């Protein structure tokens, strides 16, 4: 059965995501790790994904960005299988994209069947929170930035009060970003 792995970029020390238009967003995207990610292991992780899941808002932003850039993620995402969870979208223009409006848990179960490997959950925040409430995320990968944002969207609002994770790994970059990998304690 495939693992569902939520990947959360641009997360502040005080628990906020880097919302577009904030100083934290500007800080994050001024760093080379975001502009030109070149970690071979991370690129392989994305390349080898069975599918890339996202909500409508994340899909719209990523489709717009990845189809008009030479960012290292662009080729991976443009060629990869994408699944969008949305009750309002009916069709998707980005190649290799399927729109799903059904029961989230049932649809995730279908995606997990049929093989090993992993499925990357890119976001947005409401999709991450929904998957956490349903206890469907097997692993959480966070990029914790050395920044106190003071404003923005909180990742863990509305999730279960008790959600134990086990640290799998932690790695620090030269810019002070800490890459945290947690497995869901089962």
Secondary structure per residue as TSV (DSSP state, phi and psi in degrees):
chain	resnum	aa	ss	phi	psi
A	1	X	-	360.0	136.0
A	2	X	-	-72.7	145.2
A	3	X	E	-86.9	143.1
A	4	X	E	-99.4	116.2
A	5	X	E	-118.6	115.0
A	6	X	E	-85.3	126.5
A	7	X	E	-112.5	118.8
A	8	X	E	-117.0	109.7
A	9	X	E	-92.9	158.4
A	10	X	E	58.1	60.6
A	11	X	E	-113.3	130.9
A	12	X	E	-87.9	163.9
A	13	X	T	-60.7	-29.4
A	14	X	T	-95.7	16.0
A	15	X	S	88.3	26.2
A	16	X	E	-114.9	149.1
A	17	X	E	-85.9	155.3
A	18	X	-	-82.2	89.4
A	19	X	-	-72.0	139.2
A	20	X	T	-56.1	137.8
A	21	X	T	93.9	-6.2
A	22	X	S	-94.8	162.2
A	23	X	H	-63.4	-34.9
A	24	X	H	-62.6	-41.1
A	25	X	H	-58.1	-47.6
A	26	X	H	-61.3	-43.3
A	27	X	H	-57.7	-48.6
A	28	X	H	-60.2	-45.9
A	29	X	H	-84.7	-0.1
A	30	X	H	-85.5	-13.5
A	31	X	S	-84.3	141.2
A	32	X	H	-60.5	-30.8
A	33	X	H	-59.3	-30.3
A	34	X	H	-88.1	-39.6
A	35	X	H	-70.4	-41.8
A	36	X	S	-140.1	70.0
A	37	X	-	-65.2	132.8
A	38	X	-	-134.3	15.4
A	39	X	-	-70.2	112.0
A	40	X	H	-57.2	-37.2
A	41	X	H	-66.1	-40.4
A	42	X	H	-69.8	-41.4
A	43	X	H	-63.2	-38.9
A	44	X	H	-65.5	-40.7
A	45	X	H	-56.2	-46.0
A	46	X	H	-69.7	-41.8
A	47	X	H	-63.0	-37.8
A	48	X	T	-87.5	4.6
A	49	X	-	-66.7	140.1
A	50	X	S	-66.6	-37.9
A	51	X	E	-157.9	159.7
A	52	X	E	-118.1	115.0
A	53	X	E	-98.0	145.2
A	54	X	E	-158.9	157.9
A	55	X	E	-84.6	174.9
A	56	X	H	-59.7	-47.1
A	57	X	H	-63.8	-45.5
A	58	X	H	-62.1	-42.6
A	59	X	H	-57.7	-48.5
A	60	X	H	-61.0	-44.1
A	61	X	H	-67.3	-43.0
A	62	X	H	-71.0	-40.0
A	63	X	H	-61.8	-42.9
A	64	X	H	-63.3	-44.3
A	65	X	H	-75.1	-46.0
A	66	X	H	-76.6	-17.6
A	67	X	T	-91.4	-0.9
A	68	X	S	-130.4	24.4
A	69	X	-	-141.0	166.2
A	70	X	-	-107.9	22.3
A	71	X	-	-55.3	143.5
A	72	X	H	-57.3	-24.9
A	73	X	H	-79.0	-19.0
A	74	X	H	-59.3	-51.5
A	75	X	H	-61.5	-39.2
A	76	X	H	-62.9	-49.6
A	77	X	H	-73.4	-36.8
A	78	X	H	-63.5	-36.2
A	79	X	H	-87.3	-24.7
A	80	X	S	-75.2	162.5
A	81	X	-	-76.7	128.4
A	82	X	E	-121.0	139.6
A	83	X	E	-126.7	125.7
A	84	X	E	-111.2	125.2
A	85	X	E	-92.5	114.7
A	86	X	-	-158.0	138.1
A	87	X	S	-95.7	-8.0
A	88	X	S	-107.4	-29.5
A	89	X	-	-76.8	141.0
A	90	X	-	-110.8	-32.7
A	91	X	-	-137.4	163.9
A	92	X	-	-134.9	135.9
A	93	X	-	-89.2	-22.4
A	94	X	S	-70.4	129.1
A	95	X	T	-52.7	145.6
A	96	X	T	62.8	34.2
A	97	X	E	-113.5	134.7
A	98	X	E	-116.9	135.7
A	99	X	E	-101.1	130.4
A	100	X	E	-122.1	129.9
A	101	X	-	-119.9	1.8
A	102	X	S	-78.9	-167.7
A	103	X	-	-61.1	123.6
A	104	X	H	-58.4	-49.6
A	105	X	H	-62.0	-43.7
A	106	X	H	-63.2	-43.6
A	107	X	H	-67.0	-38.6
A	108	X	H	-64.3	-42.6
A	109	X	H	-57.4	-42.2
A	110	X	H	-62.4	-42.5
A	111	X	H	-67.0	-31.6
A	112	X	H	-74.3	-26.5
A	113	X	T	-73.3	156.5
A	114	X	T	92.5	11.7
A	115	X	S	163.2	176.3
A	116	X	S	-90.5	-173.0
A	117	X	S	103.1	-153.7
A	118	X	E	-148.4	160.7
A	119	X	E	-123.2	127.7
A	120	X	E	-93.1	128.5
A	121	X	E	-103.8	111.0
A	122	X	E	-83.7	-25.8
A	123	X	E	125.8	-167.9
A	124	X	-	-77.6	-170.2
A	125	X	H	-61.1	-38.1
A	126	X	H	-67.5	-33.7
A	127	X	H	-68.4	-46.4
A	128	X	H	-56.2	-47.9
A	129	X	H	-63.6	-41.2
A	130	X	H	-61.4	-44.0
A	131	X	H	-66.8	-34.7
A	132	X	H	-68.8	-42.0
A	133	X	H	-61.3	-34.9
A	134	X	T	-84.5	-1.6
A	135	X	T	56.2	46.2
A	136	X	-	-102.3	-15.0
A	137	X	-	-80.3	127.1
A	138	X	S	-90.6	-29.7
A	139	X	E	-148.0	146.6
A	140	X	E	-126.4	124.4
A	141	X	E	-115.6	116.5
A	142	X	E	-114.1	138.4
A	143	X	E	-103.5	102.2
A	144	X	E	-91.1	117.5
A	145	X	E	-92.9	147.9
A	146	X	S	-77.8	72.7
A	147	X	-	-156.3	137.0
A	148	X	-	-104.2	107.6
A	149	X	-	-79.9	-40.7
A	150	X	-	75.2	-10.3
A	151	X	S	-156.6	160.4
A	152	X	S	130.6	-165.2
A	153	X	E	-95.4	133.1
A	154	X	E	-89.8	129.6
A	155	X	T	-67.0	-40.2
A	156	X	T	-99.0	12.9
A	157	X	T	-67.2	135.0
A	158	X	T	78.1	9.3
A	159	X	S	-95.1	168.8
A	160	X	-	-54.2	147.2
A	161	X	S	-67.0	-24.9
A	162	X	-	-123.9	112.9
A	163	X	-	-145.5	81.8
A	164	X	-	-76.4	136.2
A	165	X	E	-125.0	153.2
A	166	X	E	-112.2	128.4
A	167	X	E	-67.1	125.9
A	168	X	E	-96.9	-45.2
A	169	X	E	-160.8	159.9
A	170	X	E	-146.3	134.1
A	171	X	E	-138.5	135.5
A	172	X	E	-105.1	141.0
A	173	X	-	-91.0	170.7
A	174	X	T	-67.2	-21.0
A	175	X	T	-88.8	2.7
A	176	X	S	90.9	2.2
A	177	X	-	-74.0	134.3
A	178	X	E	-110.6	123.0
A	179	X	E	-94.4	115.1
A	180	X	E	-111.5	133.7
A	181	X	E	-123.6	120.0
A	182	X	E	-121.5	140.6
A	183	X	E	-101.6	147.9
A	184	X	E	-70.5	126.7
A	185	X	-	-73.3	120.3
A	186	X	-	-122.9	360.0
